[in-house]
């Protein structure tokens, strides 16, 4: 009995709404294996999210629509892309959906042409970019350019990009704000005072600002995620998840990603595990309000509050499951088979039996989970079931409306996706809970003795940010020909923190380079090691200790781990490229309480161990710069799995209590547009 690893299967995450499978797995597992593999071969199960094969009568009349020839015009990618151009798949005005077969294949072909010409023929590269800017779907072109910048080994000047929330504001900012901005634009700013007041529009210096809330702000609370909508809807967090998608495209073969980074699968797992840990921390300030299981409290109905460029709203989800019994049965069968893989601890890859061990389980299981969450075929079923629910999906070829789950920039807004993420990570827990724990005693040392840990006051607050909406209302017009003299901004209250420092006093027996690991997690008393999945890593960095007493001072501003932005305003211009591959700094701390939210932090100091050659041999690309590896320990160590043989008095690691306060703004708007929990 063998578990076969395929790139086209999906780990069924149906605990949430279907409940656990009660029947024994053996018979169904045998039936699936006898099919030859675990992949989805029944095309009738594969739901076409957006009908492909557009056949427009023209591509563009305002510019030369002919694809410029390149030196290597017989290149397979060039021929593929030309074919999709002639079919009209790449034309402007269509809603871009990377899960549509034709759009995805066209995007991949364009990316590979851009990547190759950027390396070998910069003249062709610039010609192709200029032509694509005039003729290719804007979102498709931006997607291909970002991939090119990330994966190209060319050492030329790096491409600069607008932040995703400036390039595509309507994917990040509530639709009612976009509509108000268009109203202001259409009236050239000549609007009565009463309308401005009721629309929550203000003049700030030379800017027009519209007060902007988050999804679900005007409906009764149902016990789910409305009170942390500021977190899951945060423009920087959703931009970061777009970066995760680009680092781990569901359509890119594992072999190709292995060449970029042999540990890419571990990175994929680690980033999702950390996202979920941070999500759970954000709920800590709600206390008993979130103690009940999310299965019982969360209503599957969801309204995204977003609009597409074509004027259509993102689809609402009336209920989580429609008449999809055949699809669900197939997914349940795959779920059973994956559990059988875990139970047997044996995987069959490329004609070779591989035993799942404590050393390789993260990589092997992550490849399973990655393939099954975002397999090219099965991803359509997942997004059809969980993205649309009973509503089905629109079939109009020129005005499709994919769900939130069809865009990495909007996926985290949907509460369902966090539950799917949790169920996917449950497979790791199922394995690690039945395997030998990590022996922490091996990493104890008296070379470094942590004497004292003194954080300054930890304080969160909500701050106003102005987000430029020009791209949503003016398209690619420059400011000089805009219909009004002022830019229009969304004015959002976003979670942030007041500057703080964590000071750690350490006695060292010698001058040595060390690795400092710093985490924050829930209040856990004596059971902190059992809560390993709930700890969020604040940092992991190299530091030099001198013989004798040392003070290690850490603050988020000095960390290279977070995206660097201090601006309260994001303009519609390309300057320093916004880094979507780093976690947003404003979310480093979960929201505190006025009276203080008790949490637990952890620090561990170990001797610096140089990475072996195979660990650091990565392609010289931008991709390489965003590796979180600093030594040969697993990412997230020591909270990457269950631990044993730990000591409460170890000299070089320690849990300590921290309290996060919240500076509440007492000047709540009398009109009540901003939700009460945003103060």
Buried (B, 14 or more C-beta within 10 A) or exposed (E): EEBBBBBBBBBBBBBBBBEEBEEEBEEBBEEBBEEEBBBBEEEEBBBEBBBBEBEEEEBEEEEEBEBEEBEBEEBEBBEBBBBBBEBBBBBBEBBBBBBBBBBBBBBBBBBBBBBBBBBEBEEBBEBBBEBBBBBBBBBBBBBBBBBBBBBBEBEEEEBEBBBBBBBBBBBBBBBBBBBBBBBBBEEEBEBEEEEBEEBBBBEEEEBBBBBBBBBBBEEEEEBBBBBBBBBBBBBBBBBBBBBBBBBBBBBBEBEEBBEBBBBBBBBBBBBBBBBBBBBBBBBBBBEEEBEEEBEEBBEBBBBBBBBBBEEBEBBBBBEBBBEBEEBBEBBBBBBBBBBBBBBBBBBBBEEEEBEBEBEEBBBBBBBBBBBBBBBBBBBBBBBBBBBBBEBBBBEEBEBBBBBBBBBBBBBBBBBBBBBBBBBBBBBBBBBBEEBEBBEBEEBBBEBBBBEEBEBEEBBBBBBBBBBBBBBBBBEEEEBEEBEBEBBBBBBBBBBBBBEBBBBBBBBBEEEBEBBBBBBBBBBBEEEBBEBBBBBBBBBBBEBEBEEEEBEBEBBBEEBEBBBEBEEEBBBBEBEEEBBBBBBBBBBBBBBBBEEBBBBBBBBBBBBBEEEEEEBEEBEEBBBBEBBBBBBEBBBBBBBBBBBEEBEEEBBBBBBBEBBBBBEBBEEEEEEEBBBEBBB
